Amino acid sequence: MVAVMTRLGFIGLGIMGRGMVENLLAAGHRPTVWNRTRSKTEGLDTPIGDTPEEVGAASDIVFVCVSDTPDVEEVVFGEEGAIDGMTEGALLVDHSTISPGTTRDLAARAAERGVAWADAPVSGGSEGAAKGTLAVMAGGSTSSVERARPFMESYSSSIVHVGEDPGSGQMVKAVNQVLVVLNQLAASEALLLADAAGLDLPTTLAAVEGGAAGSWMLSNRGPQMIERDWRPGFTIDLQQKDLRLVLEAADDLGVPVPGVALVFQLYRSLQARGLGDEGNHALVKALENLMGSELGG
């Protein structure tokens, strides 16, 4: 008996999605893809849909990785959205980082059409997407997550099912982003202190990153900060979108997050200077502005 291949679709080939699709291809899958800017599909040896609806019609599982809550709603439920092409029993896996509350609403709307929904935001930056080492925090039914797991393994090294309820993955991603930005703030302050003391920055980084002070942000973004390389693994604008979601969730739950609120305002000052497309490690520039000097300067 010949096994029936699962047909895949992928919507969104931005800073994360392109690398994820390339890893799916490297693993032998050929998803039908769509991106608003069609030029980002160039060089991919895989079918390209003209609309999200075409992707939905060609797929048993559709993966979505776009920027914000309205973008997910548009590509799934908008005119020629993916849901219009999907059949009963299909699965939509949303890798975007969006509102947990809206996720619950979208999952309910999909269920009315017979389509299951898993919210599976990712962490690891563009490097993780390219290397296939993303961390996936997945919410939704066990059956949905397990159905998608073999394909998500193409671009991730960690897949944790965090809850049966839609939106649980998005809440865990909010927790993730609190840790990301506060680790980045700590790395920024620490390296500025080392610089002001006249220490050699690469040597200082090597001395502390292996101990209790170590973090992913310090090890991966610290060298970029020292070299003043502001290429994004994740942009300030996208980080701000995520922090807005964190602040909204914290407000709903009555949780104080003063550190996140501070970082949000520091990033806002960088956006006001037109730096929103730089990497989120450019947070150090807001502190440099307070000091009146540059790291390594």
Beta strands, then each sheet from edge to edge (+ up, - down):
strand 1: 8-11
strand 2: 32-34
strand 3: 61-64
strand 4: 91-94
strand 5: 116-119
strand 6: 122-123
strand 7: 134-139
strand 8: 156-163
sheet 1: 2+ 1+ 3+ 4+ 5+
sheet 2: 6+ 7- 8-
end
